[in-house]
Amino acid sequence: MIFYFTSTGNSRFIANNMAKALNKPVTSLNEVFKNNLKLEFHSQSPFILISPIHAWRVPKKVENFLKNAKFTGSKEIYVIVTMGEDCGLTQKYCKKMIEKNNMILKGFKPIVMPDNYFISAIMKSKDENMQQIKDAIPTINETIDLIRKNESFFQTEYNKNDWFLSSVGNWGFNNFMANSKSFTLSDKCIKCKKCVNICPTNNITLNEKISFSNKCMFCLACLHNCPVHAIDYKGKMAKNGYYVFPQELENF
Ligand SMILES: Cc1cc2nc3c(=O)[nH]c(=O)nc-3n(C[C@H](O)[C@H](O)[C@H](O)COP(=O)(O)O)c2cc1C
């Protein structure tokens, strides 16, 4: 069984391709979180999670999923993360959550994909993003092969600031940044409700106009996926651009 969480499609792309290659069912954690579904899953073979990195760890909701979901059948979980450039000590934190749940981390692989963190990075052109995705395909295929052979694989190299980024940096992100207080809505909004439907925490509602509540996990899915780019964060998206996984590559 393969789980994925995604804001802009990178992790979904890998999950869907793994599902096809390994002939396994896929579950969207976006749907699980949004609909508050029961966290009970069964698989005879190791579970596989594909998640983006948010502030040098998997998102807190995904960590909680690893810690609290009831997994039956296999005791093992592979974690594959997609990231712009650095996942810090994510492997260590995932292992900790998985072991608290009496499960075993069977393997961990970070895969570089297009960066969607427009808060601090300028989004690349569509051609550059498509090339980066194509460049990741050999790594994705190697990972699929290792999982098919039931092998273990782990990250062994770290950067020297990783412990700080995944602890203090991640704490700062979750406590001071992960909210929608600074989201703004322009009058370009066409009230299509795409943001309402895509938000995994049901933080967005449409009455007279779109409004944000206090459940935002700062995944930025609403900003990137808005068809008219009516939502922004401190003018950063207008300045640095947006990203969604290119449709042309969805079945690549
Ligand atoms: C809130 C947020 C924080 C992020 N933090 C990191 C990070 O610490 N390191 C990194 O390499 N990429 C970071 N990224 C980039 C994403 O991990 C990367 O683009 C990922 O592939 C997106 O996957 P998705 O399309 O499945 O959501 C961040 C993205 C967001 C939205």
The ligand as an SDF file (V2000), in Angstrom:
LIG
                    3D

 31 33  0  0  0  0  0  0  0  0999 V2000
    6.0920   24.9570    3.3840 C   0  0  0  0  0  0  0  0  0  0  0  0
    7.1760   24.3220    2.5580 C   0  0  0  0  0  0  0  0  0  0  0  0
    8.4130   24.1050    3.0960 C   0  0  0  0  0  0  0  0  0  0  0  0
    9.4120   23.5000    2.3370 C   0  0  0  0  0  0  0  0  0  0  0  0
   10.6160   23.2170    2.9270 N   0  0  0  0  0  0  0  0  0  0  0  0
   11.5800   22.5800    2.2250 C   0  0  0  0  0  0  0  0  0  0  0  0
   12.8160   22.2030    2.8540 C   0  0  0  0  0  0  0  0  0  0  0  0
   13.0350   22.3940    4.0470 O   0  0  0  0  0  0  0  0  0  0  0  0
   13.7650   21.6080    2.0950 N   0  0  0  0  0  0  0  0  0  0  0  0
   13.5680   21.3430    0.7540 C   0  0  0  0  0  0  0  0  0  0  0  0
   14.4690   20.8050    0.1160 O   0  0  0  0  0  0  0  0  0  0  0  0
   12.3960   21.6520    0.1420 N   0  0  0  0  0  0  0  0  0  0  0  0
   11.3940   22.2560    0.8440 C   0  0  0  0  0  0  0  0  0  0  0  0
   10.1900   22.5530    0.2390 N   0  0  0  0  0  0  0  0  0  0  0  0
    9.9920   22.1840   -1.1750 C   0  0  0  0  0  0  0  0  0  0  0  0
    9.1800   20.8910   -1.3470 C   0  0  0  0  0  0  0  0  0  0  0  0
    9.5770   19.9090   -0.4140 O   0  0  0  0  0  0  0  0  0  0  0  0
    9.3460   20.2800   -2.7500 C   0  0  0  0  0  0  0  0  0  0  0  0
    9.1020   21.2050   -3.7490 O   0  0  0  0  0  0  0  0  0  0  0  0
    8.4410   19.0430   -2.9010 C   0  0  0  0  0  0  0  0  0  0  0  0
    8.8980   18.2500   -3.9630 O   0  0  0  0  0  0  0  0  0  0  0  0
    6.9910   19.4000   -3.1550 C   0  0  0  0  0  0  0  0  0  0  0  0
    6.2660   18.2090   -3.2950 O   0  0  0  0  0  0  0  0  0  0  0  0
    4.7160   18.1750   -3.6680 P   0  0  0  0  0  0  0  0  0  0  0  0
    4.6120   18.7610   -5.0680 O   0  0  0  0  0  0  0  0  0  0  0  0
    4.3610   16.7350   -3.6390 O   0  0  0  0  0  0  0  0  0  0  0  0
    3.9860   18.9920   -2.6660 O   0  0  0  0  0  0  0  0  0  0  0  0
    9.1790   23.1580    0.9730 C   0  0  0  0  0  0  0  0  0  0  0  0
    7.9070   23.4080    0.4400 C   0  0  0  0  0  0  0  0  0  0  0  0
    6.9020   23.9810    1.2060 C   0  0  0  0  0  0  0  0  0  0  0  0
    5.5430   24.2200    0.5960 C   0  0  0  0  0  0  0  0  0  0  0  0
  1  2  1  0
  2  3  1  0
  2 30  2  0
  3  4  2  0
  4  5  1  0
  4 28  1  0
  5  6  2  0
  6  7  1  0
  6 13  1  0
  7  8  2  0
  7  9  1  0
  9 10  1  0
 10 11  2  0
 10 12  1  0
 12 13  2  0
 13 14  1  0
 14 15  1  0
 14 28  1  0
 15 16  1  0
 16 17  1  0
 16 18  1  0
 18 19  1  0
 18 20  1  0
 20 21  1  0
 20 22  1  0
 22 23  1  0
 23 24  1  0
 24 25  2  0
 24 26  1  0
 24 27  1  0
 28 29  2  0
 29 30  1  0
 30 31  1  0
M  END
$$$$
